[in-house]
Amino acid sequence: MKNVLLKQVLSLALVTALAPLATAQGLNNLRIMAPASPGGGWDQTSRAIQSVLQDESIAKPVQVFNVPGAGGTIGLAQLYNAKGEGNLLMTMGLVMVGAIQTNSSKVDLSRVTPIARLTGEYEVVVVPASSPYKSVKDLAAAWKANPGGVAFAGGSAGGTDHMLVGLLAQAAGVDPKKMNYVPFSGGGETLAAVLGNQVAAGVAGYGEFEAQIKAGKLRAIGISAPKRQPGIPVPTFKEQGLDVTLANWRGIVAPPGISASEKAALVAALDKMHASKAWKDTLATRKWTDLYMSGSRFDVYLKVEANRTRGILKDIGLVK
């Protein structure tokens, strides 16, 4: 019996000793899928991860590629079909959690391998610089008078942007089922729609509009944070009379069917990335809130978040 136990201990020690080597070897030729068009939050996050992983020599080379469509569910289906590929990751987040339900996706997040939640970002509502709406109160008044006449541009149907507009509608006394929401698969398209005065307002993370806000082309009239955010001179919805808060979050998942050691290697790589100064600098530059959570904790979080999101979508009339 003692000999058997000794062999088991030695075997475990050998596996532990080889784990760093397996981690390093397993992250050669890493690929990261951004399941949306270039320019949006998932694309920005994917390329930020790519940069830090390579610059910190955590993984080399790292390739980012885009698979846009249906709130990320087209990319999710591709990830599901890549069963067992231990060098593939996909950026995702609250947008996808909602899109899975509104698009009746055949693949949900219970069928992939959770790796880590990375960041959170509060949403802003922006209007063109020439807009008559100087505040959320101005916009809400016009919206209540003519719900369908005030169009909002944002990300894919059922995503964070769409949920926020629905919650704002409720708070403003507008029937969410009558609101005019124009979904786009990428942040670049949303930005073009707002700058081109094709819609009254746009919704996205602050980082996606920051350059145009600072250039004076857009005016940010509200942010979905519980309190004002350092470095973002935008009043909250709450202080303007609309009791709405919502944080977008983004994370990383892998295909189903990867081995325990492959998952451990991916989690270890992201843990190391998160601890690096380069990643902390990225968070500060992008004004992303650090919401890091990896491994089994993220597994549980995803299940809870799917249930919570369904409740929000049902309340605002996006799903039955």
C-alpha positions in Angstrom: 0.0 0.0 0.0 2.8 2.4 0.9 4.5 1.6 -2.4 1.3 2.5 -4.3 1.0 5.8 -2.4 4.6 6.6 -3.0 4.2 6.0 -6.7 1.2 8.3 -6.8 3.0 11.0 -5.0 6.0 10.8 -7.3 3.7 10.8 -10.3 1.9 13.9 -9.1 5.3 15.6 -8.4 6.5 14.8 -12.0 3.3 16.2 -13.5 3.7 19.3 -11.4 7.3 19.7 -12.4 6.5 19.4 -16.1 3.5 21.8 -15.9 5.5 25.0 -16.7 7.0 23.2 -19.7 3.6 22.0 -20.9 2.3 25.5 -20.5 5.0 27.1 -22.5 4.8 24.4 -25.3 1.0 24.6 -25.4 1.0 28.3 -26.1 2.9 28.2 -29.4 0.9 29.6 -32.3 -2.0 30.9 -30.1 -5.0 32.2 -32.0 -7.6 34.6 -30.6 -11.0 35.0 -32.3 -12.8 38.3 -32.1 -16.4 37.4 -32.9 -17.2 40.8 -34.3 -16.1 43.3 -37.0 -12.8 45.2 -36.5 -13.0 48.3 -34.3 -15.4 47.2 -31.6 -14.8 46.3 -28.0 -14.1 42.6 -28.6 -11.6 43.4 -31.4 -9.9 46.0 -29.2 -9.7 43.5 -26.3 -8.4 40.7 -28.5 -5.6 42.9 -29.9 -4.7 44.2 -26.4 -4.3 40.6 -25.2 -2.3 39.8 -28.3 0.1 42.7 -27.6 0.7 41.9 -24.0 1.1 38.2 -24.4 3.7 38.7 -27.1 5.5 41.6 -25.5 5.8 39.7 -22.2 6.9 36.5 -24.0 4.0 34.6 -22.5 2.9 33.3 -25.9 4.4 33.7 -29.4 3.2 34.1 -32.0 -0.4 35.3 -31.3 -2.8 35.8 -34.1 -6.1 37.7 -33.9 -8.8 37.0 -36.5 -12.4 38.3 -36.8 -15.6 36.3 -37.3 -18.5 38.8 -37.2 -22.2 38.3 -37.0 -25.3 37.6 -34.8 -23.9 39.1 -31.6 -20.9 36.8 -31.6 -22.9 33.6 -31.9 -21.5 32.8 -35.4 -18.0 32.9 -33.8 -19.3 30.9 -30.9 -20.6 28.1 -33.2 -17.2 28.0 -34.9 -15.5 27.8 -31.5 -17.8 24.9 -30.6 -16.8 23.1 -33.8 -13.1 23.5 -33.0 -13.4 20.8 -30.2 -10.1 19.9 -28.6 -8.1 22.8 -30.0 -6.0 23.9 -27.0 -4.3 26.9 -28.8 -7.6 28.7 -29.6 -9.3 31.4 -27.5 -12.3 33.5 -28.1 -13.1 37.0 -26.6 -16.7 37.3 -25.5 -18.8 39.0 -22.8 -22.2 40.2 -21.7 -23.1 41.0 -25.3 -22.8 37.4 -26.2 -24.7 36.2 -23.2 -27.7 38.2 -24.3 -27.3 37.5 -28.0 -27.4 33.7 -27.4 -30.9 34.1 -26.0 -32.3 36.7 -28.5 -30.9 34.8 -31.5 -32.0 31.4 -30.1 -28.4 30.1 -30.6 -28.1 26.4 -30.8 -24.8 26.7 -28.9 -24.6 28.4 -25.6 -21.7 29.1 -23.1 -22.3 25.9 -21.2 -20.8 24.1 -24.2 -17.4 25.8 -24.3 -14.5 26.0 -21.8 -14.5 29.2 -19.6 -11.0 30.6 -19.0 -11.3 34.1 -17.5 -13.3 37.3 -17.1 -11.0 40.2 -17.9 -12.5 43.7 -17.8 -15.6 45.8 -17.3 -16.5 49.0 -19.0 -19.4 51.3 -18.3 -21.6 52.5 -21.2 -22.0 56.0 -22.4 -24.7 57.6 -24.5 -23.4 60.1 -27.1 -25.0 62.5 -29.5 -23.5 64.5 -32.4 -21.9 67.8 -31.4 -24.7 69.6 -33.3 -27.5 67.7 -31.5 -30.2 69.7 -29.6 -29.9 67.3 -26.7 -27.5 68.7 -24.1 -28.3 66.2 -21.4 -30.0 62.8 -20.8 -33.0 64.8 -19.5 -33.4 66.5 -22.9 -33.1 63.2 -24.7 -35.6 61.5 -22.4 -38.2 64.2 -22.8 -38.1 64.0 -26.6 -38.0 60.2 -26.4 -41.1 60.1 -24.2 -43.0 62.4 -26.6 -42.1 60.3 -29.6 -40.6 56.9 -28.8 -40.1 55.7 -32.3 -38.7 59.0 -33.5 -35.6 58.9 -31.4 -33.3 56.3 -32.8 -30.3 54.7 -30.9 -27.4 53.0 -32.6 -25.4 50.3 -30.7 -24.1 46.8 -30.8 -25.9 43.7 -31.8 -29.5 42.9 -30.8 -29.7 41.6 -27.3 -26.3 42.8 -26.3 -25.2 45.2 -23.6 -26.0 48.3 -25.6 -29.5 47.1 -26.4 -30.1 46.1 -22.8 -29.0 49.5 -21.6 -31.3 51.4 -24.0 -34.2 49.2 -22.8 -33.4 49.9 -19.2 -33.2 53.6 -20.0 -36.5 53.5 -21.8 -38.2 52.0 -18.7 -36.6 54.6 -16.5 -37.7 57.4 -18.8 -41.3 56.1 -19.0 -41.0 54.8 -22.6 -42.3 51.4 -23.6 -39.2 49.4 -24.5 -41.2 47.5 -27.2 -41.7 50.8 -29.0 -38.1 52.0 -28.9 -36.2 52.4 -32.1 -32.9 50.6 -31.7 -30.5 50.1 -34.7 -28.0 47.3 -34.1 -24.6 47.0 -35.7 -22.0 44.3 -35.4 -19.0 46.6 -35.0 -18.2 49.8 -33.1 -17.0 51.5 -36.3 -20.5 51.2 -37.9 -22.1 52.6 -34.8 -19.7 55.5 -34.8 -20.4 56.2 -38.5 -24.1 56.2 -37.9 -23.9 58.8 -35.1 -21.4 61.0 -36.8 -23.5 60.9 -40.0 -26.6 62.0 -38.1 -28.4 58.8 -39.1 -29.5 58.3 -35.5 -30.2 60.6 -32.5 -27.7 58.9 -30.2 -25.2 56.1 -29.9 -24.4 53.7 -27.1 -21.1 51.9 -26.4 -18.2 51.8 -24.0 -16.5 55.1 -23.4 -13.3 53.9 -25.1 -15.0 53.4 -28.4 -16.1 57.1 -28.6 -13.3 58.8 -26.6 -11.3 60.2 -29.6 -14.4 61.7 -31.2 -15.6 63.1 -27.8 -12.2 64.8 -27.2 -12.1 66.1 -30.8 -15.5 67.8 -30.2 -17.3 65.7 -32.8 -19.5 63.9 -30.2 -21.0 64.9 -26.9 -21.3 62.3 -24.1 -24.4 63.0 -22.1 -24.5 60.1 -19.7 -22.7 57.1 -18.3 -24.1 53.9 -16.8 -21.8 53.9 -13.8 -23.1 54.1 -10.2 -20.9 57.2 -9.7 -18.7 59.5 -11.8 -15.6 57.7 -13.1 -12.0 59.1 -12.8 -10.8 60.5 -16.1 -14.2 60.4 -17.7 -16.0 63.8 -17.3 -19.5 62.5 -18.0 -22.5 62.7 -15.6 -24.1 59.4 -14.5 -27.7 58.5 -15.5 -28.6 58.3 -11.8 -27.6 61.9 -11.1 -29.8 63.0 -14.0 -32.9 61.2 -12.7 -32.7 57.9 -14.5 -31.9 55.1 -12.0 -30.0 52.9 -14.4 -26.5 51.3 -13.9 -25.0 48.6 -16.1 -21.4 47.3 -16.6 -20.3 45.6 -19.7 -17.7 42.9 -19.1 -15.5 40.9 -21.4 -13.8 37.6 -21.0 -12.1 34.6 -22.7 -13.3 31.1 -23.4 -11.8 28.1 -25.2 -13.3 25.3 -27.3 -14.9 22.3 -25.6 -13.0 19.1 -25.2 -9.6 20.5 -24.4 -7.6 18.7 -21.8 -7.3 19.7 -18.1 -3.6 20.5 -18.7 -4.4 22.7 -21.7 -7.0 24.6 -19.8 -4.6 25.1 -16.9 -2.0 26.4 -19.4 -4.4 28.9 -20.8 -5.5 30.1 -17.3 -1.9 30.4 -16.2 -1.0 32.5 -19.2 -3.9 34.9 -18.6 -3.1 35.0 -14.9 0.5 36.0 -15.8 -0.8 38.6 -18.3 -3.1 40.1 -15.7 -0.3 40.4 -13.2 2.0 42.2 -15.7 2.6 46.0 -15.7 1.9 46.0 -19.4 -1.7 44.8 -18.8 -2.2 47.3 -15.9 -1.0 50.1 -18.3 -3.4 48.8 -20.9 -6.3 49.0 -18.5 -5.4 52.6 -17.5 -4.9 53.7 -21.1 -8.2 52.2 -22.3 -10.1 53.2 -19.1 -11.2 49.6 -18.6 -12.2 48.5 -15.1 -10.2 45.4 -13.8 -12.8 42.6 -13.1 -10.3 39.7 -13.4 -11.6 36.3 -12.4 -10.2 33.0 -13.8 -10.6 29.2 -13.6 -13.5 27.6 -11.7 -14.8 30.9 -10.3 -15.4 32.1 -13.8 -17.2 28.8 -14.6 -19.7 29.5 -11.9 -20.0 33.2 -12.8 -21.0 32.4 -16.4 -23.9 30.2 -15.3 -25.2 32.9 -12.9 -24.8 35.6 -15.5 -26.8 33.7 -18.1 -29.8 33.5 -15.7 -29.5 37.2 -14.7 -29.3 38.4 -18.3 -32.3 36.3 -19.3 -34.3 38.1 -16.6 -33.3 41.5 -17.9 -34.1 40.7 -21.5 -37.5 39.3 -20.5 -38.3 42.4 -18.4 -37.6 44.7 -21.3 -39.4 42.5 -23.9 -36.6 41.1 -25.9 -37.2 37.5 -25.0 -40.3 35.6 -23.9 
